């Protein structure tokens, strides 16, 4: 949510900042801006709208200088206007200070009132401006000293960067609860809220910890803790390359990411399936055999799409590990006080590793003494670093705001974890071996599922003008129905509800009419007949039905086809792996529907890729 990029070195800052903002734009995109320095002059350029609006403005009025900070915003305080865009500038002349900020300053209104009482005039409605005004107020020739004083006054979360003509060759950064990394180059340094902003410039990064500050110049950088002591830094390699975050010939990131899934599902399994012991291995889980044996209960906590993967995980753990599992929205879990037994393992599921509620749920679990693990995509993210152990998805950057490949990778990892826990308990080597074979066949099945793209596009053409849609499934297909509905509403703005198919009779069936299509997930399986009865109930009320069925299932060929208005076939895989193939037509359906409705598929309105505020 919001992105920060800073540069100091021998090169012109503007193109580097803009390039980084473009890479981070998926995180927040309602306004963008930058500030550069030339000697004692500060050049501020900012615009409401996408980064494209800012670049057009920069063509008219370039921002010179080799030092600069920049920001792409997802509004929290104050509408998306030129004035509310970051950077925020305070002070006058060489005493000016420019600040960009991610996070929320919770006590900003009290601080603002105090400053206003001293005659300081505010220009924006943002919480961030109070930081800029406070730094300018405390500025006495040393930006670092002023930032230090101000941080002590702030309550809330921040990843921030500041520059001032008083210290024209410096950027000062600080973090508390909102990520910040230093990029280390040759004679140049970068600052970013996400290392993907630095792709193509440097692969060497230093992740700041909470309450750390950094000072960057071209030649050097230093990190300090809140006691003002120098911190020894650990320079790490960040190994995503330019190709990973480009569209690779696809018109949208989302479509590219949907089509990457055979590869990303394979990447999630690479090196983790152990055919000799018929189990799975995870290098970073950090569970010793005793902890593994003692684990009695699992809590899966997450937000959004990751939460839906968690529900699939619940079914997987129950079936294969025979362990009681609860799935909790992280935003609820963090404030509840549920009685949790000893020997409970909490697993946070998160693509970004930065979702504020998921991070808080993880911290709360650790505070209570539980083992808190993470299933995460972004290497080095806050949750990845704070968890006691975990599993990376290795899915590469997911840029489309609507999550697709992360979902299938999360489900793949959860299936392997269910195998791992199952084998440590009662699952036989025969069953383990069979699961391994089935998992190994997955990338091919996912590739075949993608062949439905043309059919799905045609169906989307037929139904894209609908105003409401229902998604129905049972058992393993229930979370997929939730995910299909979420995908559709996220990017096409069609109202959609996902429901356990039988539960439909308790409410949603009232919505059914000839203009309300329902998507039924009816792959081969234990509840096929039951779901078909629910499908019939919708048909009996004139509702159009699209069914997702298994290839080669004789009942699908006759029974489903004769009742549904449309049928999309996906490969026939074991029931517990069906979420991985049935999610694909739903992702594609949302994609094509959104396109047909003229929506911005990769950057849907009001959303952000990584929600770093509560
Ligand atoms: C946002 C994104 C969703 C994502 C959710 C959880 O809402 O738009 O796509 O599923 O956050 O994100 P996480 O990174 O924790 O998986």
Boltz pocket constraint, residues with backbone or C-beta under 6 A from the ligand:
constraints:
  - pocket:
      binder: B
      contacts: [[A, 303], [A, 304], [A, 305], [A, 306], [A, 349], [A, 350], [A, 351], [A, 352], [A, 353], [A, 354], [A, 355], [A, 358], [A, 400], [A, 401], [A, 402], [A, 403], [A, 607], [A, 608], [A, 609], [A, 610], [A, 611]]
      max_distance: 6.0
